[in-house]
Amino acid sequence: MQRKSFEKMQCPIARSLERVGEWWSILILRDAIRGMTRFDEFQKNLQIAPNILTRRLTALVEAGLLERRLYCEKPPRYEYIITPRGRDFRPILLSLQAWGNKHFAPEGASVMLIDLSTGLPADPILVDRVTGKPITDATHANAAGPAAGPGVQRRLGKPRKTPAISQDGTP
């Protein structure tokens, strides 16, 4: 069965899933961000079949998330280095981790994000880099962007403006 490609879709989520939508890809990126670089490290840590690992590493290199570098000529051996594009995936991993801890870890967190200066647990949220405000349904919405085609424009239209809401929730 041939998998559908999302590459031509205008949706940025679909295009991202084209690159990292298989669970092995996300786990490989997790390990690469944590410093793993060698094929055997990924294979041992993930307990993944070599043929699947080879395919996923190749796809991540082609997507520009990892860089393949020769580290031994005889026999030829490669390491896989996280790229800036791959490192930009870290906030998504941290969000998945927090979401998983909140909803799918009834026994409690096995891995958690901490503040290195205090040692206290951190609770990541999505924040607008421009204003510093947390992104919520009440304050932010998707809108058609400058490259949106007619279908996206129809579905999303122009950004809606809502009246400013005060601290107590009144307009």
N, C-alpha and C positions, 0 to 999 in steps of 0.2 A: 504494500500500500504506500503510495507516494504522499509525503507530508506536504501540506499546503505551505506556500511561502508567503510571508508577510512583508517581504522586502519592498514591494511596490505600493503598499498601503500608505496613506498619508498620516496615519495615527502613529505618534512617536512611541507609544507603548508597544504597538505591534512591531514596529521596526526594531525596538530594543529586544523584544522577545525573539526576533529572528536571530539575534546574536547570542543571547544568554538564556533562552527559554527552556532549555533542557536542564534537568536538575544537576546532572554531572557538571555542566558548565559553571553553574553557580557555586558548587562545592569546590571546583578547581580554582575559581577566582578567589574564593574565601581563603584557600590554602596559599595561593600565590601572594595575596595581600599580607598574609601572616609570615611570609618569608620563604616558603618552599619554592624551589626552582627546578629540581631534577625529576625526571620521569619516574624513577624508582621511589622517590619520596611520595609523589602523588599516588602512585599505584599502591604502595604499602598503606598509606594513611586512609585512602578511600576504599581499598579492597575492590578495585575496579579492574575489569578485564583489559589486558593490554591493547587489544584492537579498538575498544571503545575509547580508552584514554587517548590513543593516537588520533582518532577522529576528532575528539573534542578539543585536544590541544591544537590540532591543525586549524579547526574552525575559529578558535579564539585568537590564533595568530593572524589568520586572514581578516578577522574583524578588527584587528589593531588593538586588542585588549592585552595580548602577551607578545613578547618579542622572543624569537628563537635564536639562541647564540651557541656557536660551537665552543665547547670547553675542553674537548679532547679529540685529537686528530686520529689516533690509532688505538682502538677502533673509534670511529666518529661517534661522539656523544654530545648531546645538546642540553642546554638548560633553557628554561622558560621564565623570562623576566617580565614582571608586571609593568605595563606602560602607563603613562599619565591617564590615558583613556580608561584603562583597567582600574587604576587607583580611584578614579571618579566613581566607581561602582561601590566603594566602601560604605557610603551613607545608606545605600539600598540594603546592603548586607546587615548593617546595624539596625535598620528599621525592621527587616525580616526577623532578626534575632529578638528584638523587643516584642514584636507581635507574637512570635512563637512562644516566648516566655509568658506573655500575658494570657494567651488563649489555649495553648497546647502543652503546658507543663504543670499538671496538677500537683506534682511532687515538689515543685519549685524550680527555680532557674539553675541549670547546670553550667551555663556560661552567661556572664553578665558584663555589661559595660560599666566601668568605674571611672571616676574622676581621679587622675593620677596625683593631683596635689592633695586631695583629702582622703582618698581611698573609699569614698562613699559611692553607692550605686548611682548611675546617671540614668535619666529617663529621656531618651532622644525624642525630639519633636521636629516637625518640618517648619522652618522659619524662612520668611522672605528676606533674602540677602540685602535687598535695597532698603527696606524699612525696618528690618529687625523684628517685625510682628509675626507671631505664630500664624500659620495658615490654617484656617478653619472654613467650614461651609458658610459661616455667616460673613466672613471677610473676603473670601476669594472664590473665583469661579473660572472654569475654562471658557475661552472664547476663540473664535477663528483667528488664526495668525495671518501674517502677510502672504504666506505661500499657500494658504488654504484653497482647495478646489471648491467647486460649487456644492458638492455633497456636504463637506465639512462646514461651509458657510451656512447652509440650510439648517444643519443640525445644531450648530452652536451660535450662529449669529454674532452680533457685536457684544462686547462685554456689557453686562448690565451694571448699572450703578445703583447701589442701595443707600438709603440715608445712613449717615454715621450713627453708630449706636454707642450710647454712653456706657460708662462702667457698670451702671445698675441695669443695663439692658433696655433702656428706653431710647427711642429715636430723638 
